[in-house]
């Protein structure tokens, strides 16, 4: 079974999304954010190569959320049967922060 791991940076990104929504008075959206992301990356356990290839051997998965969504920068480590989520960003953001 392939395991899913999140870097500290990926968890910080999720926290940033939640804080953003709370600042905009959207507690329901903030509460749903983690679930949307965690459910979205679950497909990687069965299909680790589903994300599009980008530089450095990394891949990017689109996680839908209504008209927009999130992007997960990840790496499949077959020798360890592990998916490592490095960073996350909203689709409207330009690039990954601190990457």
N, C-alpha and C positions, 0 to 999 in steps of 0.2 A: 504494500500500500504506500502510495506517495504521500509524504507529509507536507503540510503547508507551514511555512515559517514567515514571520514578519520582522523586518529589521526595526531598530529603535526609530529610525527616520520614518518608516512607513506608519508606525503607531503615532508619531508626532503629526504626520499629515492628517490622519483620521481625526485627531484631536483638534487640529486647525480647522477642518471642515465643520465639526460640531460647534466650535466657538463662533465661527462665521455665521452659522445659521441662528445660533442663540442671540447674537448681536443684532440680527435682523428680525427678532421676535418671531422665530419659527421653531418653537420647541418640538412640534411633531416631526418636522423635517430633521431636526438635530437628532432626535431619538432614533429615527429610522436609518440614519447614515451608516452607522456601524454595521447594522444588519444587511443593508444593501451591498456594502463592500464585501463583507465576509461571505455572504451567499453568492455574490458574483464571482469571486475567485475560486469557489468550490469546483467549478468546471475544470480547473487546471489539474485536479487529481486524476481525472479520467482522460483529459486531452491536454497534456503539458505543452504541446507545440501549437496550440490554437492561436496564440497571440502573434501579431506580426513581428517579424525580425527587425531589430534596429541595431545600431552600432555596438561593437564590443561583445557580441554573443548574447545580448539581452533581448527580451521580447516585451511587447506591450499589449495588454489586454484591455478592451473597452468594457466598462461596466455601466450598463444603461440605467438612467434615472430620468424617466420622463423624456422631455425634449433634449436634455443634455445628459451628463453622466460623469464618470471618472475614468481615469486611465491608470493602470497598474503597471509599473516597470518591474519585471521579474526575471528570474534566471532559473532554468531547470538544471538541477545537478543530478544526472542519472546515476552516478556512482553511489550517491547517498540516498537515492529515491526521495529527493526533496525539491520542492518549489520554494524559492526564497523571494518574497516580495520586498524589493528594495525601497521603492518610493511610490507615492500616489499623487495624482493631481486632478483637479477639475478639468474637464475638457476645454473650458474657456481660458484656463491659465496658459501662459506661454513657458513651457519647459518645467523641469522638476527643480524645486528649491533645494539648495545645498547639495547639488549633485555634480 
